[in-house]
Amino acid sequence: MARIPPESRHGVTVVSMAYDEDLAHRVRELVAGERGVAEKRMFGGLAFLIGGNMSVCVSGHGGLMVRVPRDDTEKLLAREHVEPMIMAGRETRGWLLVSVEGVKTKRQLQSWVGRGVDYARSLPPK
């Protein structure tokens, strides 16, 4: 779910979640055994860093942002439920947005989180 700033309407405060808490919990379970894992709020979502490098981020707009080797971007875009990551109006190679439908099952989520973690691990620690 996208975050909606708290508003007061007729004396009632309305607050929405910044990101899908269930998806964040599922990712958290998958990375729990990783060394050097940290969570950080970024881009309106919740990022999971490995050794200081972002691996995946539960998006505030739904789905999962996944960091991959730049050279794999085009090949992975051919998969179902995968879109290019657009930032500041430009496609960002090395980043993919996997829709909610693409991470519904444990197997789907493991595949994408594993891919992001593997790439983050390949980078020098920050």
N, C-alpha and C positions, 0 to 999 in steps of 0.2 A: 504494500500500500504506500502511496505517496504521502509525505508529511504535509499536513496543513497546519499552518501556525495556529496556536490556540486563539480562539476568538470568544468573546463574550456576547451572547445573543440573548436578550431577555433574561439576564441573570444566570444563564447556563453557560458553562465553559465547555467548549468542544475541543478535544485533542485527538489527533490521529497519530498512528505510528509512523516513524521515519522510514521504516523498511519492514519487510516481512520477517517478523520475529521467529516464526516457525522455521523458515528457511535458514535464518542465522543460526538457530539452535542445531539444525541438521548439519550445517557446515562445521560448526564448533565441535560437534561429536567426531567428525571425520578428521579434523586437524589436531585433536586433543593430544595425541601422542607425538606430535612433531616437536623437535627442539627449536627454540627461538621463536615460537609463535606469539603473536601479539594481535590484539584487536584495536582498531582505531576508527573513529567516525570520520568518514571522508565522502565527498561527492554526494551528500544526502543519504548515505548508506552506511554500512558497516564493513570495513575492509579487514582482511586477515593477512597479516604480514609474516613472512618467514625470514628471519635474519635481517629484518628491517626493510625487506623488499615485498611489495604488494603481490599477492598471489591471486586472490579473488576478492570480490566485493559484492555483498548483497545490496543490490541497487535500490535506491529510494523510489525508483520508477518501475520496479518489478523486475524479477529475474536476477541473473548473476553476471557480473562483469568478470571476465577471465583473462588473465595475462598469459600470453603464449609467445613463443619465438616469432619474431617478425616474419620470417620466411615461411611460417606455417599458416599465416593469416588467410591467404586466398584459399588454400585447400580446406581449411576448417569452415570457411564461410559457405561452402557448398552443402554443409550439413543442415538438416532440418532444425528449425527453431533457433538458428544462429544469425545474428545481424552484425554488421560492422559497428564498432564503437565510434560515435560521433561526438567530438568535443570541440567547442567553439566553431561549429559549422564544418569541421573537417574530419574525415575518417582518420582514426588513429590506429595505424598498423601495430600489431602486437597486442591489441586489445579486442575482445569480442564481447557481445552482449547475448547471453543465452536466455531466451524467454522462460517464463515460469513453466510452460509446457515441456521445455527441454530439460528440466531438472525435477520432474515430478517423482520419479522413482529413485530409490537408493542407488541403483546401478548407474543411472544417468548422472546423478549428482556426484558420485564417486569418480566417474570418468572425468568430469570437468574440473572438480576440485583437485584431483590428482595431477591433471595436466598443469594447472596453475601453480600448485605447490612444487612440482618438479622443475618448472621454469624458474620460479623464485629461488629455489635451492641452487640452481646453476649460476646465479649471479653472486658477485662478491658481497659479503655482509656489509651493512651500513652501520 
